[in-house]
């Protein structure tokens, strides 16, 4: 077997593994983030930004941290 072919096959297997791990991690994060967005008054579909590779998590965190929540934020004394 040609070494170049072997390396290309190994590289494609590695890329496939990274994609699968990314999708599984994103799916685990989507459900709780969906609930946080709906309780804050946003559309739950914003949690689908987790599917964007590399920057999706940062987009979700930025939306929650820096935008005004339509339902208002809880003050430290309220629960």
VMD Tcl script that draws the C-alpha trace (Angstrom):
set ca {
  {0.00 0.00 0.00}
  {1.26 3.43 -0.91}
  {2.14 5.58 2.16}
  {0.38 8.62 0.70}
  {-2.87 6.70 0.34}
  {-2.55 5.44 3.90}
  {-1.99 8.99 5.23}
  {-4.96 10.36 3.28}
  {-7.17 7.61 4.65}
  {-5.99 8.27 8.19}
  {-6.57 12.02 7.74}
  {-10.10 11.54 6.47}
  {-10.84 9.22 9.41}
  {-9.52 11.87 11.79}
  {-11.68 14.58 10.20}
  {-14.72 12.30 10.42}
  {-14.01 11.68 14.11}
  {-13.69 15.41 14.83}
  {-16.99 16.11 13.06}
  {-18.79 13.37 14.99}
  {-17.43 14.58 18.34}
  {-18.40 18.17 17.48}
  {-21.96 17.18 16.56}
  {-22.41 15.08 19.70}
  {-21.13 17.89 21.91}
  {-23.36 20.43 20.16}
  {-26.41 18.21 20.56}
  {-25.71 17.82 24.28}
  {-25.46 21.60 24.67}
  {-28.49 22.53 22.55}
  {-31.18 21.22 24.92}
  {-30.19 23.15 28.08}
  {-29.30 26.26 26.09}
  {-32.71 26.13 24.37}
  {-34.36 26.24 27.81}
  {-32.17 29.14 28.96}
  {-33.01 31.15 25.84}
  {-36.76 30.55 26.18}
  {-36.75 31.47 29.89}
  {-34.82 34.64 29.07}
  {-37.45 35.54 26.44}
  {-35.41 34.79 23.32}
  {-36.18 32.30 20.59}
  {-34.89 28.88 21.55}
  {-33.59 28.44 18.02}
  {-30.65 30.68 18.93}
  {-29.19 27.65 20.69}
  {-28.62 26.10 17.25}
  {-25.57 28.36 16.97}
  {-23.82 25.54 18.85}
  {-23.69 23.74 15.50}
  {-21.38 26.42 14.05}
  {-17.83 25.08 14.40}
  {-15.32 26.94 16.57}
  {-17.32 30.13 17.23}
  {-20.85 28.86 17.91}
  {-20.37 28.61 21.66}
  {-18.94 32.12 21.78}
  {-21.93 33.48 19.82}
  {-24.34 31.88 22.30}
  {-22.42 33.23 25.29}
  {-22.21 36.72 23.75}
  {-25.97 36.85 23.09}
  {-26.74 35.84 26.66}
  {-24.13 38.09 28.24}
  {-24.43 41.31 26.29}
  {-28.05 41.65 25.17}
  {-31.06 42.89 27.10}
  {-33.28 39.98 28.05}
  {-36.91 40.46 26.96}
  {-38.20 38.80 30.16}
  {-35.85 40.83 32.34}
  {-32.99 39.64 34.48}
  {-33.42 38.37 38.01}
  {-31.93 40.62 40.64}
  {-29.63 39.02 43.21}
  {-32.34 39.22 45.91}
  {-35.07 37.57 43.80}
  {-35.41 33.84 43.25}
}
mol new
graphics top color blue
foreach p $ca { graphics top sphere $p radius 0.5 }
foreach p [lrange $ca 0 end-1] q [lrange $ca 1 end] { graphics top cylinder $p $q radius 0.2 }
display resetview
